Amino acid sequence: MSGRGSPVGYGLYFIDVLACLLFCLVLTLVGARFSRETTVAVDLPEIAGATGAAAAPDALAVTIREEADGTRFYLEDRPVSLEALGAALRARAPEAIRIRSEATALARVIGVAHESGVRDVELAYEIERGR
């Protein structure tokens, strides 16, 4: 005697399927975004001569050169002594300075470090007291 399944069994199956469909509908609505995405074109400013890290545009330029008669210091392309350089920095008190060193051992070591992938170079110095 092959009997048909009871109608209660079909009803329970229908309720399970309906519960799964409602669960999927709730997940879809919760994950949906109803806002519109907008894009805005931005033209970023470029600083001439700056490569890699951002350079301060109003930085005071100090150049150190090894010449035949010794080390020379230049403040914005004019030669100054070390004492005059210190006095000019104290008088002007710039927020940032850009030190450019040509053909010195320090410049070569920093250049080799940058070529090797080092991007953070710290300089240590000592000030002699009483001079």
ABEGO torsion letter per residue (X at the ends): XBBBBBAAAAAAAAAAAAAAAAAAAAAAAAABBABBBBBBBBBBBBBBGBBEBBBBAABBBBBBBBBAAEBBBBBGGBBBBAAAAAAAAAAAGBABBBBBBBGBAAAAAAAAAAAAGBABBBBBBBBBBGX
